Amino acid sequence: MHDWQYFFNHDRSNLNQGTYRIFEPEWKAEILHWFSQKDVAKEQKEDFIQALIDFDDGCGDFYRYRAYFLAAEALSQFPECSLGDAIVEQLLKWSYAYFRQDKRDWQILPKPLVQTARKTLELTDRKRVIAAFVHLVHTTESRSVLRVAAEKLGTLDPGNKSAIAALALMPITEERHGYRKSYSLGKIAVGNETVIAILVNDIKKIPAWEIGTHGIRALGDIADSNHAAIATLVNLMETTLNKDNCCSAIAAFVKFLEINQGDRICFDAVQALWQIDPGNAAVLKSLVHILETSANALFINRAATYLLEIEPENKTAIATLSKTLETSQFDGERLQAAKSLLQVDSNNQIAINVLLELVKNLGQSPKDPYYTQCLAWEATRTLSQIDPSNQIAINALVDLIRTANHHSYLNLAVQDLGLFGAGNETAIATLIELIASTKDDSLLCDAAESLGKIDSGNKVAVSTLSQVLETTQDEWGRLYAAENLLKIDPVNLKAIATLCQIMEINPYQDESILTDAVQNLEQVDLENKLVKEKLNEVIPTLIRFIENFQQDNDNKNCFSNKATIRLPYESCLLDIADNLTKILQKEHLPQVVITLKDYLSKQLYKSNSYRYEAVFNIVWHSAENLTYPDFYKAIN
């Protein structure tokens, strides 16, 4: 089988007589193998590549792109192809969301095209891609393109000098770009002495706040055991403090931590210094100093937690937190200390006893019942995380549900019971009791959802949520009930019908309800026959929504001749389109393409770019899931 037309033989006059195996996923591996065979003539391979990149699909280029990407991927098996450079250059152009056609005009490329082009760059001839990126970083006039290209080049070829030079020479003075520079260099320039020197020079030039955010993180990422980086951090601390009596590096470091207790730059410095010089005595000594001298309980917990993280057996940290458990008069401090100790030793009985004590104290502080309930809830949650079947923790949640005076803690306790009370009869009975007594729809939904989680298929849970769907007049309440019902019964038709009704009755007044409703539909069993029937109702609603959408270039309300659509954030249209592609069935696709195809014109793109992008995404999805003849028929 040496003739490439076995895979691809385009017959424009009669597509059904043509051969389009190039668009069938199951043939892709065979086609790529064909390009790797030595007994296939080079001329045959060249002709096949030429046919792929020259393919004129006659239907909006959707299949032209697919043919081109296959040709690009084939270069990995046929790197000597004479067309390779041009193909990789085209991939680079498609890989940027903004493509400059000339010096005055930038075209925004559709997201699926950009994403597929970038993915294909990783699958095609690697050497050509690296060479193309090197050329791009040396020739582009756009700083944003330079940054993205240099980052990608560094990923493809770690240590690449052109990528490192491009990123290292970019200014670090701007907050956003400074962070990206530090992050990117940290990925591709570990241990590079030149870059370290450049960053050290940057640190000397920029304000202290940005040094804390960017300079320290950058050095922590790339300066593996580099003495100059360590010295620079210490010098940074001395300079920032500007204290004449800071005569040594360790003294300056300790003083820095004392003055900046809990400050962001403080912890950036500690963590970065430890990262580039594990075992640094200044870090350990400074953290121990804080534990022994600080009066700030919050800072003690933070310092002790980090100290235990880097040195789990540190006796000073354990002793400090254990002392807090025994002597502190504040339950909040004891709770945080217990949680910190349990993070490194889940069997610490003293810490567990403190949590149990806090749980038992529930309701014993009439002066501040809300605070007591908060502590009890946190202690209970911690106990449950250590041992989900802990009966004391479950009983505590039950007591909290029965005695809680604060609505938010009641809801949290109900939700936690759904996480930790699986199969527990007391938990099940408590939730059923709560469902029978409360009139709060939100609490009803939470209780029913938790009940469904810990007692799968519980009829009370399903009937409760179904009742909320029928009785509440609040759209958000109905949506919340439907969402919870689908979590415990993914094919519940009443929940699906409710989502359909929300979109039919009020699809334009609150776009977030519509977005959430469509997202919830992803949870249903799309293979269920009855579900498919319900989807046939909702899909036309979503298509009408996209058709009627009018972009407001002044960021005001959007209006259509058919309906009024209020969309303060037009990007929700893209979310709806993305969710729609996940529930569309193959039988829906031809009609969807027929309905939306007229919104892909260049004229409509200029007047309504959000709708154009949403439609393009849906049609792209359709092209990936329909045969070429079927798609051609639908779009023409």
C-alpha positions as semicolon CSV with decimal commas, in nm:
position;residue;x (nm);y (nm);z (nm)
1;M;0,000;0,000;0,000
2;H;0,233;0,272;-0,131
3;D;-0,028;0,493;-0,296
4;W;-0,127;0,778;-0,058
5;Q;-0,461;0,816;-0,234
6;Y;-0,574;0,509;-0,045
7;F;-0,601;0,746;0,252
8;F;-0,710;1,062;0,074
9;N;-0,874;1,105;-0,264
10;H;-1,076;1,424;-0,290
11;D;-1,365;1,427;-0,538
12;R;-1,532;1,769;-0,522
13;S;-1,801;1,671;-0,771
14;N;-1,917;1,378;-0,557
15;L;-1,789;1,374;-0,201
16;N;-1,951;1,041;-0,127
17;Q;-1,726;0,885;-0,390
18;G;-1,413;1,035;-0,237
19;T;-1,181;0,882;0,022
20;Y;-1,132;1,077;0,346
21;R;-0,960;0,840;0,585
22;I;-0,739;1,131;0,689
23;F;-1,032;1,260;0,894
24;E;-1,106;0,929;1,065
25;P;-0,930;0,897;1,405
26;E;-0,889;0,520;1,376
27;W;-0,670;0,566;1,065
28;K;-0,431;0,824;1,206
29;A;-0,176;0,578;1,346
30;E;-0,171;0,385;1,018
31;I;-0,115;0,703;0,818
32;L;0,175;0,816;1,039
33;H;0,326;0,467;1,011
34;W;0,301;0,495;0,631
35;F;0,519;0,808;0,642
36;S;0,783;0,623;0,843
37;Q;0,819;0,333;0,598
38;K;1,146;0,330;0,404
39;D;1,001;0,138;0,111
40;V;0,758;0,420;0,032
41;A;0,907;0,657;-0,223
42;K;0,994;1,006;-0,104
43;E;0,800;1,150;-0,397
44;Q;0,486;0,973;-0,273
45;K;0,531;1,123;0,075
46;E;0,599;1,470;-0,066
47;D;0,290;1,450;-0,284
48;F;0,076;1,340;0,011
49;I;0,201;1,629;0,228
50;Q;0,140;1,872;-0,059
51;A;-0,214;1,742;-0,105
52;L;-0,284;1,781;0,266
53;I;-0,164;2,140;0,300
54;D;-0,329;2,246;-0,028
55;F;-0,666;2,091;0,056
56;D;-0,953;2,331;-0,016
57;D;-1,244;2,190;0,181
58;G;-1,508;2,431;0,053
59;C;-1,666;2,457;0,396
60;G;-1,501;2,734;0,593
61;D;-1,153;2,577;0,628
62;F;-1,257;2,355;0,921
63;Y;-1,134;2,042;0,740
64;R;-0,849;2,230;0,575
65;Y;-0,711;2,291;0,925
66;R;-0,749;1,924;1,014
67;A;-0,564;1,818;0,699
68;Y;-0,288;2,071;0,767
69;F;-0,239;1,953;1,126
70;L;-0,210;1,593;1,005
71;A;0,059;1,701;0,757
72;A;0,245;1,878;1,038
73;E;0,230;1,573;1,262
74;A;0,355;1,356;0,976
75;L;0,682;1,555;0,980
76;S;0,777;1,366;1,295
77;Q;0,795;1,053;1,077
78;F;0,916;1,230;0,763
79;P;1,154;1,506;0,886
80;E;1,333;1,539;0,553
81;C;1,019;1,678;0,389
82;S;1,099;1,982;0,175
83;L;0,782;2,157;0,293
84;G;0,862;2,119;0,663
85;D;0,991;2,471;0,730
86;A;0,685;2,635;0,576
87;I;0,451;2,406;0,768
88;V;0,612;2,477;1,106
89;E;0,614;2,851;1,029
90;Q;0,238;2,836;0,966
91;L;0,187;2,649;1,292
92;L;0,369;2,926;1,477
93;K;0,143;3,188;1,321
94;W;-0,165;2,997;1,429
95;S;-0,024;2,942;1,777
96;Y;-0,079;3,299;1,889
97;A;-0,424;3,431;1,970
98;Y;-0,327;3,756;1,798
99;F;-0,178;3,721;1,450
100;R;-0,044;4,030;1,276
101;Q;-0,145;4,038;0,913
102;D;0,041;4,361;0,848
103;K;0,179;4,649;1,053
104;R;-0,164;4,796;1,114
105;D;-0,393;4,498;1,151
106;W;-0,403;4,227;1,419
107;Q;-0,643;3,938;1,367
108;I;-0,779;3,747;1,668
109;L;-0,758;3,379;1,587
110;P;-1,026;3,139;1,714
111;K;-0,934;2,959;2,035
112;P;-0,974;2,601;1,900
113;L;-0,738;2,681;1,613
114;V;-0,479;2,828;1,850
115;Q;-0,502;2,539;2,095
116;T;-0,476;2,273;1,825
117;A;-0,183;2,450;1,659
118;R;0,004;2,466;1,990
119;K;-0,065;2,100;2,058
120;T;0,055;2,005;1,710
121;L;0,382;2,194;1,764
122;E;0,459;1,937;2,031
123;L;0,390;1,649;1,791
124;T;0,570;1,763;1,476
125;D;0,944;1,769;1,390
126;R;1,104;1,890;1,716
127;K;1,425;2,023;1,564
128;R;1,236;2,240;1,317
129;V;1,012;2,376;1,592
130;I;1,310;2,473;1,809
131;A;1,480;2,643;1,514
132;A;1,160;2,830;1,429
133;F;1,121;2,956;1,786
134;V;1,485;3,067;1,795
135;H;1,424;3,264;1,477
136;L;1,106;3,413;1,622
137;V;1,265;3,535;1,947
138;H;1,537;3,705;1,744
139;T;1,303;3,876;1,498
140;T;0,969;3,960;1,662
141;E;0,894;4,322;1,749
142;S;0,622;4,229;1,997
143;R;0,727;4,198;2,362
144;S;0,429;3,975;2,445
145;V;0,507;3,740;2,153
146;L;0,874;3,741;2,257
147;R;0,788;3,638;2,612
148;V;0,550;3,358;2,511
149;A;0,787;3,231;2,241
150;A;1,086;3,234;2,478
151;E;0,888;3,045;2,744
152;K;0,782;2,781;2,490
153;L;1,135;2,754;2,353
154;G;1,268;2,702;2,704
155;T;1,013;2,425;2,760
156;L;1,101;2,248;2,436
157;D;1,475;2,292;2,483
158;P;1,564;2,350;2,851
159;G;1,873;2,564;2,885
160;N;1,834;2,714;2,536
161;K;2,055;3,023;2,530
162;S;1,822;3,227;2,310
163;A;1,525;3,162;2,541
164;I;1,722;3,244;2,856
165;A;1,868;3,559;2,704
166;A;1,529;3,680;2,583
167;L;1,366;3,634;2,924
168;A;1,661;3,754;3,131
169;L;1,686;4,082;2,939
170;M;1,316;4,162;2,973
171;P;1,248;4,430;3,239
172;I;1,136;4,310;3,582
173;T;0,998;4,645;3,694
174;E;0,636;4,570;3,604
175;E;0,445;4,358;3,857
176;R;0,280;4,117;3,616
177;H;0,570;4,081;3,376
178;G;0,817;4,059;3,663
179;Y;0,631;3,762;3,804
180;R;0,617;3,590;3,464
181;K;0,988;3,654;3,411
182;S;1,077;3,500;3,748
183;Y;0,846;3,204;3,696
184;S;0,970;3,136;3,342
185;L;1,337;3,161;3,430
186;G;1,277;2,931;3,724
187;K;1,162;2,667;3,477
188;I;1,443;2,692;3,222
189;A;1,750;2,856;3,381
190;V;1,823;2,665;3,703
191;G;2,184;2,725;3,807
192;N;2,261;2,962;3,519
193;E;2,526;3,200;3,654
194;T;2,456;3,470;3,396
195;V;2,087;3,483;3,478
196;I;2,161;3,487;3,851
197;A;2,386;3,787;3,797
198;I;2,117;3,966;3,594
199;L;1,854;3,904;3,862
200;V;2,089;4,022;4,135
201;N;2,135;4,340;3,934
202;D;1,757;4,372;3,894
203;I;1,713;4,345;4,270
204;K;1,940;4,641;4,325
205;K;1,727;4,858;4,099
206;I;1,368;4,789;4,195
207;P;1,150;4,880;4,498
208;A;1,154;4,660;4,807
209;W;0,797;4,537;4,757
210;E;0,870;4,400;4,411
211;I;1,195;4,253;4,533
212;G;0,996;4,053;4,784
213;T;0,754;3,932;4,520
214;H;0,985;3,872;4,227
215;G;1,354;3,889;4,311
216;I;1,338;3,649;4,606
217;R;1,116;3,401;4,424
218;A;1,333;3,413;4,114
219;L;1,649;3,345;4,310
220;G;1,476;3,071;4,503
221;D;1,379;2,906;4,174
222;I;1,709;2,918;3,985
223;A;1,998;2,968;4,231
224;D;2,053;2,611;4,343
225;S;2,324;2,628;4,617
226;N;2,458;2,949;4,462
227;H;2,659;3,146;4,718
228;A;2,602;3,476;4,540
229;A;2,225;3,429;4,564
230;I;2,244;3,350;4,934
231;A;2,461;3,656;4,994
232;T;2,219;3,868;4,793
233;L;1,923;3,759;5,008
234;V;2,109;3,843;5,325
235;N;2,217;4,176;5,180
236;L;1,856;4,241;5,079
237;M;1,746;4,193;5,440
238;E;2,018;4,422;5,571
239;T;1,936;4,691;5,314
240;T;1,562;4,663;5,372
241;L;1,611;4,698;5,746
242;N;1,856;4,984;5,704
243;K;1,985;4,923;6,059
244;D;2,343;5,015;6,149
245;N;2,358;4,756;6,424
246;C;2,288;4,464;6,186
247;C;2,653;4,361;6,168
248;S;2,612;4,003;6,058
249;A;2,398;3,815;5,812
250;I;2,227;3,597;6,073
251;A;2,161;3,892;6,301
252;A;2,009;4,084;6,012
253;F;1,796;3,785;5,917
254;V;1,667;3,738;6,271
255;K;1,603;4,110;6,312
256;F;1,421;4,113;5,981
257;L;1,187;3,837;6,100
258;E;1,129;4,011;6,433
259;I;1,033;4,341;6,274
260;N;0,824;4,189;5,995
261;Q;0,629;3,928;6,192
262;G;0,389;3,757;5,952
263;D;0,484;3,991;5,671
264;R;0,467;3,846;5,321
265;I;0,824;3,939;5,233
266;C;0,940;3,770;5,555
267;F;0,803;3,432;5,459
268;D;0,910;3,473;5,097
269;A;1,265;3,526;5,224
270;V;1,256;3,235;5,469
271;Q;1,121;2,987;5,217
272;A;1,344;3,104;4,931
273;L;1,658;3,092;5,147
274;W;1,573;2,740;5,265
275;Q;1,496;2,635;4,908
276;I;1,832;2,740;4,769
277;D;2,031;2,640;5,077
278;P;1,856;2,352;5,261
279;G;1,981;2,325;5,614
280;N;2,071;2,692;5,641
281;A;2,125;2,755;6,011
282;A;1,988;3,111;5,988
283;V;1,644;2,982;5,885
284;L;1,620;2,728;6,168
285;K;1,764;2,965;6,426
286;S;1,532;3,247;6,325
287;L;1,220;3,032;6,337
288;V;1,317;2,891;6,676
289;H;1,384;3,247;6,795
290;I;1,032;3,347;6,695
291;L;0,882;3,047;6,874
292;E;1,068;3,130;7,192
293;T;1,016;3,506;7,200
294;S;0,709;3,607;7,002
295;A;0,391;3,701;7,184
296;N;0,187;3,668;6,868
297;A;0,007;3,333;6,882
298;L;-0,087;3,345;6,513
299;F;0,274;3,402;6,410
300;I;0,391;3,124;6,646
301;N;0,157;2,879;6,475
302;R;0,268;2,986;6,128
303;A;0,637;2,969;6,219
304;A;0,595;2,635;6,398
305;T;0,397;2,485;6,113
306;Y;0,665;2,579;5,861
307;L;0,941;2,464;6,097
308;L;0,771;2,126;6,137
309;E;0,728;2,108;5,761
310;I;1,100;2,151;5,692
311;E;1,211;1,964;6,003
312;P;0,925;1,736;6,119
313;E;1,106;1,617;6,431
314;N;1,196;1,967;6,554
315;K;1,159;1,941;6,929
316;T;1,133;2,315;6,989
317;A;0,835;2,349;6,754
318;I;0,661;2,047;6,904
319;A;0,732;2,164;7,257
320;T;0,611;2,517;7,184
321;L;0,283;2,402;7,037
322;S;0,237;2,139;7,308
323;K;0,287;2,410;7,570
324;T;0,020;2,617;7,396
325;L;-0,218;2,321;7,425
326;E;-0,158;2,294;7,799
327;T;-0,132;2,656;7,911
328;S;-0,320;2,885;7,675
329;Q;-0,638;3,036;7,812
330;F;-0,773;3,090;7,462
331;D;-0,951;2,803;7,293
332;G;-0,877;2,947;6,950
333;E;-0,501;2,933;7,010
334;R;-0,528;2,576;7,141
335;L;-0,732;2,472;6,839
336;Q;-0,476;2,611;6,592
337;A;-0,187;2,454;6,784
338;A;-0,362;2,116;6,785
339;K;-0,427;2,135;6,410
340;S;-0,061;2,221;6,344
341;L;0,064;1,928;6,551
342;L;-0,179;1,686;6,389
343;Q;-0,055;1,784;6,044
344;V;0,278;1,616;6,121
345;D;0,152;1,349;6,363
346;S;-0,210;1,245;6,321
347;N;-0,179;1,022;6,629
348;N;-0,079;1,299;6,870
349;Q;-0,310;1,209;7,156
350;I;-0,267;1,537;7,344
351;A;-0,383;1,731;7,038
352;I;-0,671;1,490;6,982
353;N;-0,777;1,529;7,347
354;V;-0,783;1,908;7,306
355;L;-1,012;1,873;7,004
356;L;-1,239;1,638;7,197
357;E;-1,249;1,885;7,484
358;L;-1,345;2,169;7,250
359;V;-1,617;1,953;7,099
360;K;-1,757;1,870;7,445
361;N;-1,760;2,240;7,538
362;L;-2,022;2,304;7,270
363;G;-2,291;2,533;7,409
364;Q;-2,114;2,605;7,740
365;S;-2,032;2,968;7,659
366;P;-2,362;3,161;7,672
367;K;-2,177;3,493;7,634
368;D;-2,047;3,405;7,288
369;P;-2,231;3,101;7,150
370;Y;-2,138;3,176;6,788
371;Y;-1,765;3,166;6,866
372;T;-1,806;2,844;7,063
373;Q;-1,993;2,687;6,774
374;C;-1,722;2,796;6,531
375;L;-1,450;2,632;6,744
376;A;-1,658;2,318;6,790
377;W;-1,720;2,294;6,418
378;E;-1,349;2,334;6,333
379;A;-1,248;2,080;6,599
380;T;-1,510;1,836;6,476
381;R;-1,403;1,875;6,114
382;T;-1,038;1,814;6,209
383;L;-1,132;1,500;6,404
384;S;-1,342;1,377;6,113
385;Q;-1,056;1,430;5,869
386;I;-0,826;1,223;6,090
387;D;-1,084;0,949;6,134
388;P;-1,398;0,979;5,916
389;S;-1,573;0,711;6,120
390;N;-1,501;0,878;6,455
391;Q;-1,829;0,845;6,642
392;I;-1,746;1,128;6,881
393;A;-1,696;1,364;6,585
394;I;-2,020;1,249;6,423
395;N;-2,207;1,292;6,753
396;A;-2,058;1,639;6,782
397;L;-2,184;1,731;6,436
398;V;-2,526;1,598;6,532
399;D;-2,523;1,807;6,852
400;L;-2,412;2,112;6,658
401;I;-2,699;2,066;6,414
402;R;-2,947;2,040;6,700
403;T;-2,812;2,336;6,901
404;A;-2,658;2,574;6,647
405;N;-2,771;2,935;6,684
406;H;-2,594;3,057;6,375
407;H;-2,730;2,965;6,033
408;S;-2,393;2,939;5,858
409;Y;-2,252;2,692;6,112
410;L;-2,569;2,485;6,090
411;N;-2,530;2,457;5,711
412;L;-2,160;2,374;5,745
413;A;-2,231;2,103;6,000
414;V;-2,499;1,955;5,774
415;Q;-2,259;1,953;5,477
416;D;-1,981;1,796;5,687
417;L;-2,215;1,523;5,803
418;G;-2,258;1,434;5,438
419;L;-1,880;1,395;5,408
420;F;-1,811;1,193;5,722
421;G;-2,130;1,015;5,825
422;A;-2,160;0,744;5,560
423;G;-2,385;0,463;5,681
424;N;-2,410;0,607;6,032
425;E;-2,761;0,556;6,165
426;T;-2,743;0,854;6,403
427;A;-2,638;1,083;6,121
428;I;-2,911;0,953;5,889
429;A;-3,179;0,994;6,154
430;T;-3,063;1,346;6,238
431;L;-3,081;1,460;5,877
432;I;-3,426;1,308;5,830
433;E;-3,539;1,485;6,148
434;L;-3,397;1,816;6,023
435;I;-3,569;1,776;5,686
436;A;-3,901;1,720;5,861
437;S;-3,867;2,026;6,084
438;T;-3,704;2,304;5,881
439;K;-3,880;2,537;5,641
440;D;-3,558;2,685;5,501
441;D;-3,521;2,573;5,138
442;S;-3,144;2,618;5,140
443;L;-3,106;2,406;5,453
444;L;-3,350;2,151;5,311
445;C;-3,135;2,115;5,000
446;D;-2,813;2,078;5,200
447;A;-2,968;1,824;5,433
448;A;-3,119;1,622;5,149
449;E;-2,789;1,625;4,957
450;S;-2,596;1,506;5,265
451;L;-2,855;1,239;5,330
452;G;-2,824;1,116;4,973
453;K;-2,446;1,097;5,011
454;I;-2,439;0,895;5,334
455;D;-2,740;0,679;5,246
456;S;-2,736;0,622;4,872
457;G;-3,079;0,622;4,712
458;N;-3,256;0,745;5,026
459;K;-3,616;0,816;4,924
460;V;-3,655;1,100;5,176
461;A;-3,363;1,286;5,017
462;V;-3,498;1,249;4,664
463;S;-3,858;1,339;4,757
464;T;-3,743;1,644;4,960
465;L;-3,547;1,792;4,673
466;S;-3,827;1,711;4,432
467;Q;-4,071;1,897;4,658
468;V;-3,843;2,202;4,666
469;L;-3,841;2,200;4,285
470;E;-4,220;2,208;4,282
471;T;-4,287;2,462;4,556
472;T;-4,015;2,729;4,559
473;Q;-4,063;3,036;4,342
474;D;-3,699;3,146;4,361
475;E;-3,502;3,056;4,048
476;W;-3,175;3,018;4,235
477;G;-3,349;2,794;4,488
478;R;-3,485;2,572;4,214
479;L;-3,147;2,562;4,043
480;Y;-2,972;2,471;4,370
481;A;-3,225;2,196;4,439
482;A;-3,191;2,057;4,086
483;E;-2,812;2,061;4,115
484;N;-2,819;1,870;4,444
485;L;-3,076;1,626;4,315
486;L;-2,859;1,544;4,014
487;K;-2,565;1,477;4,247
488;I;-2,749;1,198;4,422
489;D;-2,964;1,091;4,126
490;P;-2,784;1,183;3,799
491;V;-3,071;1,079;3,573
492;N;-3,353;1,241;3,769
493;L;-3,588;1,364;3,499
494;K;-3,760;1,617;3,725
495;A;-3,427;1,791;3,785
496;I;-3,352;1,792;3,413
497;A;-3,697;1,929;3,336
498;T;-3,642;2,206;3,591
499;L;-3,321;2,313;3,421
500;C;-3,502;2,318;3,089
501;Q;-3,780;2,533;3,237
502;I;-3,532;2,782;3,382
503;M;-3,381;2,829;3,039
504;E;-3,714;2,843;2,858
505;I;-3,890;3,079;3,099
506;N;-3,609;3,315;3,182
507;P;-3,298;3,261;2,971
508;Y;-3,203;3,626;2,936
509;Q;-3,246;3,805;3,267
510;D;-2,967;3,636;3,460
511;E;-2,698;3,473;3,247
512;S;-2,529;3,311;3,549
513;I;-2,840;3,098;3,617
514;L;-2,834;2,982;3,256
515;T;-2,460;2,909;3,268
516;D;-2,493;2,706;3,588
517;A;-2,794;2,520;3,453
518;V;-2,610;2,414;3,138
519;Q;-2,308;2,310;3,342
520;N;-2,531;2,095;3,562
521;L;-2,664;1,913;3,258
522;E;-2,315;1,766;3,211
523;Q;-2,380;1,548;3,515
524;V;-2,663;1,353;3,356
525;D;-2,636;1,017;3,183
526;L;-2,634;1,116;2,817
527;E;-2,695;0,754;2,710
528;N;-3,029;0,738;2,892
529;K;-3,318;0,745;2,642
530;L;-3,542;0,967;2,855
531;V;-3,254;1,206;2,921
532;K;-3,195;1,237;2,548
533;E;-3,558;1,337;2,502
534;K;-3,517;1,615;2,758
535;L;-3,198;1,732;2,589
536;N;-3,395;1,771;2,267
537;E;-3,592;2,038;2,454
538;V;-3,301;2,233;2,599
539;I;-3,063;2,239;2,301
540;P;-3,289;2,456;2,079
541;T;-3,319;2,697;2,374
542;L;-2,944;2,734;2,396
543;I;-2,911;2,778;2,021
544;R;-3,173;3,057;2,030
545;F;-2,984;3,221;2,313
546;I;-2,667;3,230;2,103
547;E;-2,855;3,356;1,796
548;N;-3,022;3,641;1,986
549;F;-2,710;3,758;2,165
550;Q;-2,602;4,111;2,078
551;Q;-2,260;4,235;2,186
552;D;-2,253;4,569;2,364
553;N;-1,933;4,748;2,272
554;D;-1,989;5,002;2,549
555;N;-2,024;4,736;2,822
556;K;-2,390;4,821;2,877
557;N;-2,696;4,599;2,856
558;C;-2,730;4,399;2,535
559;F;-3,046;4,413;2,329
560;S;-3,184;4,209;2,044
561;N;-3,487;4,255;1,820
562;K;-3,608;3,913;1,935
563;A;-3,534;3,930;2,305
564;T;-3,354;4,133;2,565
565;I;-3,030;3,985;2,692
566;R;-2,854;4,145;2,986
567;L;-2,494;4,028;2,986
568;P;-2,251;4,243;3,184
569;Y;-1,984;3,986;3,102
570;E;-2,011;3,863;2,744
571;S;-1,763;3,584;2,814
572;C;-2,045;3,381;2,974
573;L;-2,164;3,320;2,617
574;L;-1,840;3,131;2,555
575;D;-1,897;2,924;2,870
576;I;-2,244;2,831;2,750
577;A;-2,108;2,734;2,408
578;D;-1,837;2,522;2,569
579;N;-2,090;2,344;2,791
580;L;-2,321;2,294;2,495
581;T;-2,053;2,100;2,304
582;K;-2,038;1,855;2,596
583;I;-2,404;1,762;2,580
584;L;-2,460;1,773;2,203
585;Q;-2,522;1,430;2,054
586;K;-2,403;1,338;1,707
587;E;-2,757;1,343;1,569
588;H;-2,789;1,708;1,677
589;L;-2,480;1,831;1,494
590;P;-2,603;1,871;1,133
591;Q;-2,900;2,087;1,237
592;V;-2,681;2,290;1,475
593;V;-2,439;2,366;1,190
594;I;-2,725;2,459;0,956
595;T;-2,871;2,695;1,216
596;L;-2,546;2,870;1,316
597;K;-2,341;2,876;0,995
598;D;-2,452;3,226;0,889
599;Y;-2,298;3,376;1,203
600;L;-1,946;3,292;1,083
601;S;-1,914;3,572;0,828
602;K;-1,632;3,827;0,860
603;Q;-1,889;4,106;0,873
604;L;-2,064;3,952;1,174
605;Y;-1,726;3,889;1,337
606;K;-1,656;4,261;1,339
607;S;-1,997;4,347;1,485
608;N;-2,022;4,066;1,741
609;S;-1,691;3,892;1,811
610;Y;-1,816;3,705;2,119
611;R;-2,098;3,539;1,932
612;Y;-1,865;3,465;1,641
613;E;-1,620;3,290;1,874
614;A;-1,899;3,096;2,049
615;V;-2,040;2,979;1,714
616;F;-1,694;2,894;1,581
617;N;-1,627;2,674;1,885
618;I;-1,953;2,485;1,836
619;V;-1,901;2,439;1,462
620;W;-1,539;2,331;1,520
621;H;-1,669;2,066;1,760
622;S;-1,922;1,956;1,496
623;A;-1,649;1,929;1,230
624;E;-1,450;1,700;1,459
625;N;-1,746;1,466;1,505
626;L;-1,909;1,457;1,161
627;T;-1,785;1,298;0,841
628;Y;-1,653;1,543;0,585
629;P;-1,944;1,484;0,339
630;D;-2,204;1,530;0,614
631;F;-2,042;1,850;0,741
632;Y;-2,002;1,986;0,387
633;K;-2,371;1,925;0,320
634;A;-2,476;2,099;0,644
635;I;-2,264;2,411;0,606
636;N;-2,331;2,472;0,234
